[in-house]
Amino acid sequence: MTEVGDMSCRSASSESITLSGTVGDAMVTCPKGLQRTATVGEARRQFDDDHVHMLLVIEGDVLLGAIVRDDMTDPRLRDDEPVLTVSGLVGRTVRPKEPAGKVHARMVASGTRRLAVVDDDGVFRGLLCLKRSHRGFCSDADVTMGAADRR
């Protein structure tokens, strides 16, 4: 996995993310992404980490696909197949201007833990990450601290 494009990340801070703002306020700005040439096998290995709920395939600033664990369950999938063949976007994206509280309620109700954030032109902006507790969203600081703890 690689850092996504040339996104400039917000500085990691410990401020809590409230549900009163927008998705753009609450999203993680420096998610990791797969290259368009990634394989099903590479995606399966990434999903070995239980913190990974969605994998993003991004080229430049365009989201090409999003993969969740359930996409990997077909036993006929070979490890050497391109991961884009199992990726999708429908139901896996949200706009940055949507109210965070409303999106939070939808995510909790549906059991969705991650949504890719794309603007009206389809430009990738970040990743909305529902906390394990379902009480709010992960921040850049949470992701940075979690990654450091796992090292």
N, C-alpha and C positions, 0 to 999 in steps of 0.2 A: 504494500500500500504506500501511497505517496501523499504528500500534502497537496491539497487542491490548488491548482493554478497559481496565480499571483495575487490571491485574495489578501488584502491587508487585514490582519486580525485585530480585533479590539484587544487592548491590553487586559491581561487576566486580572480580575479584581474579585474580592470576596463579597461584593454587594449582592444581595439576594434579588432574584428575578421575580417581579410581581406579576400577577395575572391581570393587572389593570392596564397594561400597555399593549403594544402590538406584537405580533409574531416577530417582526424585525428587531424589536427591543429584546426579545427573549431567546433568539436563536444563537446557536454556537456558530462562530464565524470562521473557524479553522478546522473543519472536519477533514478526515482523511478520505482519500478517494482511490478508486482503481483506475488504471489506464484502460482505454478501449480494447487493448489487446489481452486483457486479463482473461484467465480461463476459469471454468467451473471449479477446478481443483484448487486454484488460488482462493476463490471465494469460500469454498468449504473450509479451508485452513483458517481463514479470518473468522469464520463463525465458530471455531473452536473456543474462542474467547467469549465468555457469556456476557460481556459488556457490549459486544457488537450485536446490534439489532437490525441495522440496515447498512448496506454497502452502496456507495455511489460511484457511478461511472461518469466521469466528467472530462470533457475535452475543451480546453480554453476556458470559457465561462459558460459553456452549455452543458446542461445535465442530459446525458444520453440515456441513462437508465438507473433504476434503483432496485436493489435486490434484498429480499428478506429471507429468513431461514426457510420458510415454507416453499420458496422457489427451488430449493435444493433437494426436496424430498423424493422426486421421481427417480427410482432406481435405474432407469434407462439412461440417465445423464452420465456422460463420460467426463472424466476430469479434464480432458484436452479440448472440450468444446468451449467456444467463446462464451463468456459470461453474459454478454449482451443478448444471447438467444433466450435467456431465462429472465431477463430484467423487464421491468415495467414502470410506467409513470402514473397510470390511472389510480387515483386514490392514495397516491404516495407523495403528493406535493401540496403545498399551501402557499399563499401569497403573503409577503411581508407586512402588508397593511391590515391584514385581518386582526380582529381583536383577540389577544392572547387568551383571555378568559373563555371565550366561546370555543376556540380551537381546543383548549384544555379539556373542556367538558366533552367535546366530541371524541377526543383521543381516549379519555378515561372510559367512556361508554363503549367504545369499539375495541378497547384493548390494544390500541396502536401506541407504540413507544417512540417512533421516529417518523418525521415528515421532512422531506427536502423542501427548502424554501426557494422558490423561483419567482421572479417578477413577471409582470404582464407580457414582457417580451421574451420570456423563457430563459432569462439569464439567471444562472445559479447564484444564490446569495448566502446560503448557510443551511444549517440543519437544526430542526426543532426537536429537542430531546426531552421526553417526559421522564421525570425522576422515577426511580424504582418505587418510591413511596406514593407516587401519583399526586404529590402535594404541590408540584410546580415543575419548572423546567430547569435543566442543567445549564450552567453558565460556562463561559470559556474557562473561568477559574476552576470550576468543578472538574472539567475535563483535564485541565493541566495537572491538578492535584491528584486525580485518580490515576493518570498515566504515570506520574512519578511514584506513587505508592506501589504500582504493579512492577516496577523495575527491580 
